[in-house]
Amino acid sequence: MSDETLEHGITTEMRGAIAVWTLNRPDRMNALGRATVRELGRLAREAAGDDAIRAIVITGAGDRAFCAGADLKERKGMSTEDVRDFLGLYRAAFDALDRSPKPVVAAINGVAFGGGLEVALACDLRVMSPSAKIGLTEVSLAIIPGAGGTQRLPRIVGEAKAKELVLLARRLEAPEALALGLVNRVAAEGQSALECALELCAPFENAAPIAVAAALDAIDGAADLSLDAGLLHERRCYERTLASEDRLEALAAFREKRPPVYRGR
């Protein structure tokens, strides 16, 4: 592992066209320090313009933790103003993930509490190992979720259930998280969360990148719009696909009875 990786605690690799980013601080349960959060944002912004990347998977090193939340050892030495600055750093990094034109999948391989679950909530899809546990547990530490948890969780599970989970600092096991729609899949016995996430991402390898990005924008961008405004937003997103070479390739491939080859143009 390079000195740079040791500093920010994230390792990266490509699995075909899928970028895999691993929170790699197992001695700290892959906790989020400032350098780690800053690097996560940098990677997300860089990946947005990288044509070689069709999707992103975020996971944690080892099998104990996806991410246990904020690095409390680092937090202990922070002033009140330092904490405020850190919340801004969270916002910038997680917004970059949330707004990525590439699908982002969280492979939750162990506990994901507090900021760890907030990382996963900023992703488009989530998978979970059968033994993992997740929760926004900040209220039990006399604070509240401060990296988007109070905003993203209700949009996924609804306001009433989000209030229950946050106010009671509940920790969920995989079956309940799946039933609530908080995760999209639970890995099969003997399958790792990363393997499950890569399986879920397989269709993105050959999908049309412009269409995938436009679909993400259409869904995310309309979340707070009226139906009429949302339909107009959808139309604008559709226009991007109409102008693409990939759309013509799809028609040609259908006509010629062959698989399409999408180039993101």
Helices and strands as residue ranges (DSSP letters): H 3-8, E 10-15, E 18-23, G 26-28, H 34-48, E 55-60, E 65-67, H 72-76, H 80-98, E 104-108, E 111-113, H 115-121, E 125-128, E 133-135, G 138-141, H 149-157, H 159-167, E 172-173, H 174-179, E 185-186, H 193-201, G 202-206, H 209-221, H 227-242, H 245-256
